[in-house]
Amino acid sequence: MVTHETRVQAVVDLGFTERQARFLVLVLRHAGVCVPRQYSSFAGIANGGRRCNAFFDRLVTRGFAAEVGCIHNRARIYHVHHKALYHAIGEVTSRYRRRVSPPLAVERLMLLDAVLTMPSVEWLTTRKEEAAYVTELAAAGADAPREQPAGRSSGTASRLSSTFPTGFEPDGRAVLLYLTTEPWTNGFRSFLQGHAALLRLARPWTLRLVFPRPLDRFYDAYQTVIREELESPLHLATISELKWYFEHRRLAGKGPVDPQTQRFLEVAQKAFGTPRFTAMYRRWVKVGNTVFEGSSPSIAEALADGRGRVEAVVLPHSYRHLIPLVSEARAPLHAIEKSRERRDTLPQDCVT
């Protein structure tokens, strides 16, 4: 696999300094977009100063990036899109080369800010890298979940989500990053269920929740999900009941069931009608009984003895002035707090 240092050297070979190359590799792998204050903070130079401006002017002049103004003229976003840069780091098909909607561009800036707060972490940003990492953890002899025979991973690595990067500290501590972009917790719950197998294998690990303001006010709701998903493993008897319920719920959706089974389903619905099991059922429909692999006592034990940690970080920057980007239709400044499902109602101008 291509290493971080080889990526940096490949970008240096395109005519950038090592410091510029290190920043560009982070942008290319995590966001595709950036703003000057991010580079100035990374490089330890003045925001808006000569060296900072010269770097971005050079990116635009050489065609490596496109400058996109904001409607309030208070900032500029730069979309780093040139094929040569992505080819240099071995990710020529990266989705970050493509144009993005304004709300998604801002979310990516948030993600880059989160990554910049953890300079010592080596990040894995693709499914292939995450799969190799999980395979390595499993081969190292980490404990298998108690609910199933040892050594059965059922393709866990291939099911990991790469929406947010996974990484590891120099001492081997795994780091899972989750950026909160909405007040409700459905996406976060699915994220935890999808990554529970990695948490089970990794020791030690850190789950870092990153909140842009004002979404930090919903921290308690996210903490509730952590208690349910990570600190409350399911008993074998409960898993058995859930398997029956999920199977018959799916059958009931295809046609009539006998009256006795219907009565049992109604009772089970009352017991398993909470958000935790609703999300688990949706995932079960996709991946089957392997969804129960994540409910392991080892995760709760890791949290109890300190091998597992949950951290919350509030981003200190404002993003409201970045929405919308140059557009004739002015979107409300609170658009970033809206649901992803409502993006179609926002201006569709794209970063070029």
C-alpha positions, -999 to +999 in steps of 0.1 A: +000+000+000+011+035-007+023+053+024+018+088+036+055+097+030+055+084-005+024+105-013+041+136+001+072+130-019+052+125-051+035+159-046+069+175-038+081+161-072+054+182-088+071+214-076+058+220-041+077+224-008+074+196+017+051+217+039+029+225+010+028+189-001+019+176+034-011+200+035-021+191+000-021+154+007-045+160+036-068+180+014-067+155-015-075+125+008-101+141+031-119+169+014-108+181-020-116+216-008-099+240+016-097+276+027-065+297+033-069+298+071-065+260+072-032+261+054-020+291+075-028+272+107-012+240+094+020+258+082+022+282+112+021+313+090-001+344+090-036+340+074-038+363+045-001+369+045+022+369+015+033+333+018-003+320+023-016+340-007+013+330-029+006+294-023-031+296-033-023+319-062+001+293-075-024+265-072-049+285-093-024+298-118-010+263-125-045+249-128-043+226-098-072+243-080-102+265-088-111+295-066-148+299-056-160+331-040-187+333-013-217+355-016-207+377+013-171+381-001-157+372+033-138+341+022-126+320-007-129+282-011-104+264-032-113+231-049-082+211-056-092+191-086-062+185-109-058+149-121-020+151-118-022+156-080-046+127-074-025+105-097+006+113-077-010+100-045-025+069-062-061+080-061-069+092-096-105+081-093-111+099-061-146+114-056-130+146-044-120+156-079-157+160-088-177+192-083-197+193-052-228+212-039-222+240-015-235+222+016-213+192+009-183+215+003-188+230+038-191+196+054-158+186+038-142+218+052-154+207+086-140+172+082-106+187+071-107+209+102-113+179+123-084+160+107-061+190+112-067+188+150-050+153+150-017+157+132-002+125+147-029+102+133-022+081+102-055+081+083-071+054+062-095+070+038-105+042+014-124+009+018-094-010+006-072+006+033-097+000+061-102-036+049-065-043+051-063-027+085-091-048+099-075-079+084-043-070+101-060-066+135-077-099+131-044-116+121-027-101+152-049-123+174-075-099+187-104-116+205-134-127+185-168-118+198-182-141+225-215-145+207-200-165+178-172-190+171-137-175+170-123-165+137-156-159+119-155-123+106-181-128+078-164-102+057-165-075+083-137-055+067-156-052+034-187-037+051-170-009+069-182+026+059-156+050+045-177+081+048-154+092+076-117+082+079-104+056+103-069+061+116-043+050+142-019+068+165+018+061+165+013+038+196-013+018+176-044+032+192-072+031+166-091+063+159-127+065+146-138+099+135-174+110+133-185+144+121-220+154+133-238+173+106-274+169+118-292+171+151-308+136+149-288+105+156-299+079+130-268+082+109-245+080+140-263+049+152-258+032+119-221+043+119-216+026+153-233-005+143-212-007+111-180-001+130-186-022+161-166-051+147-136-029+143-140-016+179-142-052+190-109-061+172-089-029+180-073-024+214-070+003+224-093+027+205-108+062+205-141+073+191-139+111+184-171+130+178-166+163+161-194+190+165-196+222+145-215+249+163-244+250+171-248+212+168-228+207+200-260+214+219-272+179+208-243+161+225-265+144+251-286+128+224-254+113+208-242+102+243-275+083+247-267+064+215-232+055+228-247+041+260-272+020+240-249+008+212-215+004+230-222+001+267-252-022+266-243-055+247-272-078+238-276-111+257-277-143+236-313-148+245-322-113+232-302-119+200-322-152+195-355-133+199-344-106+175-335-131+148-370-146+151-386-111+151-366-099+121-373-130+100-410-129+107-412-091+103-398-094+068-421-123+060-451-102+073-441-075+049-445-099+019-479-112+028-504-123+054-492-144+084-512-166+107-530-150+136-508-165+163-476-152+146-492-118+142-499-117+179-462-126+186-451-099+162-472-073+179-456-082+213-421-081+198-428-048+181-435-033+216-403-047+229-381-039+199-397-008+185-369+015+198-345+034+175-317+010+184-335-021+170-352-002+142-317+007+129-305-028+135-334-042+115-326-020+085-290-031+086-300-068+091-320-066+059-288-056+041-262-079+057-282-106+075-273-121+109-238-106+108-254-075+122-253-091+156-215-095+156-211-060+168-229-065+201-199-077+220-192-074+258-156-066+249-165-031+237-183-023+270-153-038+289-129-016+269-148+015+278-149+005+314-112-001+318-100+028+296-088+009+266-118+024+248-124+062+249-150+085+236-140+121+230-160+151+219-145+181+201-163+214+191-149+230+161-140+267+169-147+280+134-178+295+118-190+281+085-223+300+081-207+327+059-196+300+034-232+291+025-242+296-002-212+298-025-216+322-055-252+319-063-281+340-076-305+322-052-295+330-017-300+300+006-307+306+043-275+308+064-287+279+086-288+256+056-259+235+070-282+224+099-307+209+075-310+173+066-290+157+039-323+146+025-332+182+019-302+191-002-322+191-033-340+222-021-307+241-017-290+260-045-274+235-069-244+256-079-213+234-077-177+240-068-157+238-100 
